[in-house]
Amino acid sequence: MSSQDAQLSRSPHEREHSARSVAHVVYALYALSIVTALPALIGVILAHVKRSDAMGTFAVSHLDWQVRTFWWWLLWAVIGGALTVILVGWLILAVAWLWFAYRVLRGWLRLVDDLPAYAW
């Protein structure tokens, strides 16, 4: 039996619970990465791998949110890092850090409240 067949044989409740658990783990890894970046890399890999398993659950919005959060943060961190030689990079890095922290907190609170990551 393939992993996709195994996934389809699980009840919707089991799939939802599993997807929510993965989303909580990724938010925890992202929260840890506010002080060191390595957990974010582990978190984004986990979110990418588990996103297809979460299809059809509300938790997929959280995994999408987490993936987008990582890649946008990485883009701005690289730009900020490159521009630190002209000092504006430090401001970009600070804003990127605050934005990342906001996205982790907002997403995690919405997950705890059983709401999708996106408000629209």
ZIMO-V521310 format. One line per field, one symbol per residue. ss: DSSP state (@ for helix, = for strand, . for the rest). phi: phi as a letter, one per 40 degrees, with the letter a starting at -180 (. if undefined). psi: psi as a letter, one per 30 degrees, with the letter a starting at -180 (. if undefined). A space follows every 50 residues. Layout:
# ZIMO-V521310
ss = ???
phi = ???
psi = ???
This chain:
# ZIMO-V521310
ss = ..@@@@@@@..@@@@@@@@@@@@@@@@@@@@@.....@@@@@@@@@@@@@ @@@@....@@@@@@@@@@@@@@@@@@@@@@@@@@@@.@@@@@@@@@@@@@ @@@@@@@@@@@@........
phi = .ccccccccccdccccccccccccccccccccccbacddccccccdcccc ccccdgbcccccccdcccdcccccdccccccccccbgccccccccccccc cccccccccccccfbccccc
psi = kleeeeefflleeeeeeeeeeeeeeeeeeeeefffkfefeeeeeeeeeef eeffkflffeeeeeeeeeeeeeeeeeeeeeefgffgffeeeeeeeeeeee eeeeeeeeeeeeghklekf.
